[in-house]
């Protein structure tokens, strides 16, 4: 019999019968005794209706042991026990028959029944349903082996029990011998099949139906859990959740917006089901030097989910094994533009956070001993099915032309390459699927990371083809194919737009690469720094690209004209006569290379403007920030304010994102003007024009700012008087008569007082800064202690802060 067993926990099969031949022994010739099976038909010794009865597994030891045998032919004889003879073996059948093991015939008598007062010889015959009376046998309570014929039992001819006697069916009155069966192999002939858990291992147990366990295993915990009411938890944040990452400066680095968030969890006993859905997702680049506004966003159709995650967790057995019957994750396609400055600042953020935590940990002398003597714990989990669907991520990397000193150190230490600038590389993250995996959670995590790392490594050639030094040939090929496709569909304007985008992008990158090479050849660090500053501003818009290209051309021409005298003067100042010769050589080279580099920058800026104007509306460059960057001036982090964010954005546009000037306040004066207060000056700006500065006053020339109410005909005008000096007042004098005193008509007393306080606060800060001593050591400590991670729940206006 072949039985297929699925190795799943807590499986139980009914009794299975295996082949176990028996000896029909005459117990009077055997020494010793064993329990006798009474009142049990042979039909109960096999099949699915097997009834467990304990029997002796050992054969008695005797030299005159006699058994029923069919040595040859069909005649049944009484023979001495021989363990090597197959003719002495019998098998018990389901209907009570005794089948001879060697001949496959059944115990019977020659005729229908013996004559009265006589006996009938025992023979073996083929199975015959009409001979049920003489082919079905039963072991009686008194030890006799009988058939369905009343008053007859198995005996030896004339009652003589010796080797070679004929076995017959005789009358009870002649005292027939007791006959029992002894099994050839240990066991009762039937087994119970049971599976259980030993940690993460499924154990298959074969138990004897008599000597083994009488009770079938049942998972009582599952029956108890049926009476436990499931605990359900549902969290829905339709407005979404925002996450801000702020560094030590302080400066907001990234703002992550997640909308349509849904979390469902159900706990039913030892089974936990978790479902997580996310509709909208976007991560914005909030850095001051951001080259692109958005880091990553999904590319999907309306109504689709960005993330769908489902997990089922169970604790089975004795609680030692954690099983995940199902883990499934589905992600939308993403488009990402990575900014090198942002990446380096994030690395700096997490590195300094980790260093701060390690410094705060106290050293324990016994820690090393405890670690060496601690027993290593290995808690594997069983993952029956894990599926992460395939997704695609379109990635572009923009390398910053200018880096700050602290970021340069990280850039050098990581071994990054400044020329590794690529666009539109599509990483295909193939499906990850595993089943019936038993491992530690760290091993499972490493397998997933290794899988996706191998997927990313397979795109090396595509990165090279789409890099700036090769002119983004891969992008050009894709644009040409896209243009051909839309042209065949009849969209001529789309074809022209796609082809123009690809050609201009390739021309822009090749000319930029050539200009960079010529700039390095010129050997002029000042010219290189000026060119890097212009290149950093060309990604903002198409007009900014044209402006940067024109300024690059002008810088190259001026640099070529002044290259020889400036290089010679610089060389004389550094090395005298030798420096003059070296400077003359550099000047001659710069006379040729600088105008050429400027011309190439002009071509690069012009073609980049064409690229940006022909860019698809689905491109990430057209995706705007969810909100403006947070204003993080001061040591205290305040909740997000749209007004202050607009004021800081206006200040960045006016001072070209200079870090020397800090934002203080931004306030509406009246229907015509807004006032912007910084750490250096006060600006009066028209509301309608946006960034048009009407009047600008330096803080050094302000004596004081006071609120002057004026009542005319019952109406009070709220004026703000700013005391301005043509020359700065002497030290210690704060109430000099003003040479000129401009006045602003504010819309309320509250507005006037607020502006007055902000201006006076900015003046006080500037005066205090003049007497402060900056210590690099203390500054470094302050920088480490000011890392903050902020989570904002937008719907409920709640601010959570976690100090690192």
Secondary structure, 3 states (H helix, E strand, C coil): CCCCCCCCCCCEEEEEECCCCEEEEEHHHCCCCCCCCCCEEHHHHCCCCCCCCCCCCCCCCCCCCEEEECCCCCECEEEECCCCCHHHCEEECCCCCEEECCCCCEEEECCCCCCCCCCEEEEEECCCHHHHHHHCCEECCCCCEECCCCCEEEEEHHHCCCCCEEEEEEEHHHCCCCEEEEECCCCCCEEEEEEEEECCEEEEEEEECCCCCCCCCCCHHHHHHHCCCCEEEEEEECCCEEEEEECCCCCEEEEEEEEEEEEEEEEECCEEEEEEEEEEEEEEECCCCCCCCEEEEEECCCCCCCEEEEEEEEEECCCCEEEEEEEEEEECEEEEEEEHHHHHHHHHHHHHHHHHHHHHCCCCCCHHHHHHHCCCCCCCEEEEEEEECCEEEEEEEECCCCCCHHHHHHHHHHCCCCCCCEEEEEEEECCEEEEEEEECHHHHHHHHHHHHHHHHHCCHHHHHHCEHHHCCHHHHHHHHHHHHHHHHCCCHHHHHHHHHHHHHHHHHHHHHHHHHHHHHHHCCHHHHHHHHHHHHCCCCCHHHHHHHHHHHHHHHHHHHHCHHHHHHHHHHHHHCHHHHHHHHHHHHHHHHHHHHHHHHHHHHHHHHHHHHHCCCCCCHHHCCCCCCCCCCCCCCCCCCCHHHHHHHHHHHHHHCCCCCCCEEEEEECCCCEEEEEECCEEEEEECCCCCCEEEEEEHHHEEEEEEEEEEECCEEEEEEEEEECCCCCCCCCCCCCCCEEEEEEECCHHHHHHHHHHHHHHHHHHHHHHCCCCCHHHHHHHHHCCCEEEEEECCCCEEEEEEC
